[in-house]
Amino acid sequence: MIKHLAVPVLMVATLCFMSTSACSGEEHRGTGEAGTVSELVKDATVPIDQAIKTALEAAPGTVVEAELEKKHDKTVWEVEVLGADGKMTEVPIDAETGTVIDMETKHDKKETH
């Protein structure tokens, strides 16, 4: 499964590193929490492919996004996985230790007209 996802996920990761506004939260746009892209990359000892593998072990499915973020003073790989049940799960991976921090299932918000 990782072979098929490696190119799209690496493209997403590359875009995140090249353009902080495309994939990063407010904390990386220069007005909030300290942390530039180069600092995030320097702090991440766990490579993206290992973070994806760990995330898929915790939440099987298809990886749709992976990005490097700063959360609560930690550098974290935020991996989003779409499960076979159609639910999206966010799996934050500690970018220094490679461990799963926690998991959160996103629920679809249905609009009513």
C-alpha positions as CSV (number, residue, x, y, z in Angstrom):
1,M,0.0,0.0,0.0
2,I,2.8,2.5,0.7
3,K,4.3,2.0,-2.7
4,H,1.0,3.3,-4.3
5,L,0.8,6.2,-1.9
6,A,4.4,7.3,-1.8
7,V,4.4,9.6,-4.7
8,P,1.1,11.5,-3.9
9,V,2.0,11.8,-0.2
10,L,5.5,12.9,-0.9
11,M,4.1,15.5,-3.3
12,V,1.9,16.8,-0.5
13,A,4.8,16.8,1.9
14,T,7.0,18.6,-0.6
15,L,4.3,21.2,-1.2
16,C,4.0,21.7,2.6
17,F,7.7,22.4,2.9
18,M,7.8,24.7,-0.1
19,S,4.7,26.7,0.7
20,T,3.8,27.1,4.3
21,S,0.5,28.8,3.5
22,A,-0.7,25.9,1.4
23,C,-0.5,23.3,4.1
24,S,0.2,24.9,7.4
25,G,-1.9,26.3,10.2
26,E,-2.0,29.9,11.4
27,E,1.0,29.2,13.7
28,H,3.3,29.1,10.7
29,R,2.3,32.2,8.9
30,G,4.6,34.5,10.8
31,T,2.1,35.9,13.4
32,G,1.6,33.1,15.9
33,E,3.6,30.4,17.5
34,A,7.3,30.3,16.7
35,G,8.3,27.7,14.1
36,T,9.5,28.0,10.6
37,V,9.5,25.3,8.1
38,S,13.2,24.8,8.3
39,E,12.9,24.4,12.1
40,L,10.2,21.8,11.7
41,V,12.3,19.8,9.3
42,K,15.3,20.0,11.6
43,D,13.2,18.8,14.5
44,A,11.7,15.9,12.6
45,T,14.0,12.9,13.1
46,V,11.2,10.5,11.9
47,P,10.9,10.5,8.1
48,I,7.5,10.9,6.4
49,D,7.4,7.3,5.2
50,Q,7.9,5.9,8.7
51,A,5.2,8.3,10.0
52,I,2.8,7.1,7.3
53,K,3.6,3.4,8.1
54,T,2.9,4.0,11.8
55,A,-0.3,5.9,11.1
56,L,-1.6,3.1,8.8
57,E,-0.9,0.5,11.5
58,A,-3.0,2.6,14.0
59,A,-5.7,3.4,11.5
60,P,-5.9,1.2,8.4
61,G,-7.0,2.8,5.2
62,T,-5.7,5.2,2.6
63,V,-3.5,8.1,3.5
64,V,-4.9,11.3,2.0
65,E,-2.7,13.9,3.6
66,A,0.5,14.1,5.7
67,E,2.0,17.4,6.9
68,L,4.5,18.5,9.4
69,E,3.2,20.8,12.1
70,K,4.0,22.3,15.5
71,K,1.4,21.4,18.1
72,H,1.8,22.1,21.8
73,D,5.6,22.8,21.4
74,K,6.1,19.4,19.6
75,T,6.9,18.8,16.0
76,V,4.2,16.4,14.7
77,W,3.4,14.5,11.5
78,E,-0.3,15.0,11.1
79,V,-1.5,12.1,8.9
80,E,-5.1,11.9,7.7
81,V,-6.3,8.4,6.9
82,L,-9.6,7.6,5.1
83,G,-10.9,4.2,6.4
84,A,-12.8,1.6,4.6
85,D,-15.9,2.8,6.5
86,G,-15.6,6.2,4.9
87,K,-14.5,8.0,8.1
88,M,-11.5,10.3,8.1
89,T,-9.0,9.8,11.0
90,E,-6.3,12.2,12.0
91,V,-3.3,10.4,13.4
92,P,-0.7,12.7,14.9
93,I,2.8,11.1,15.0
94,D,5.5,12.5,17.3
95,A,8.2,13.6,14.7
96,E,11.0,12.9,17.2
97,T,10.0,9.6,18.6
98,G,7.7,8.1,15.9
99,T,4.9,7.3,18.4
100,V,1.2,7.9,17.9
101,I,0.1,10.8,20.1
102,D,-3.6,10.2,19.8
103,M,-6.2,9.7,17.1
104,E,-9.3,11.7,16.2
105,T,-12.1,10.6,13.9
106,K,-13.5,13.5,11.9
107,H,-17.2,13.4,11.5
108,D,-18.8,14.8,8.3
109,K,-20.8,17.9,8.8
110,K,-23.9,17.8,6.8
111,E,-25.4,21.0,5.7
112,T,-29.2,21.4,6.0
113,H,-30.9,23.8,3.5
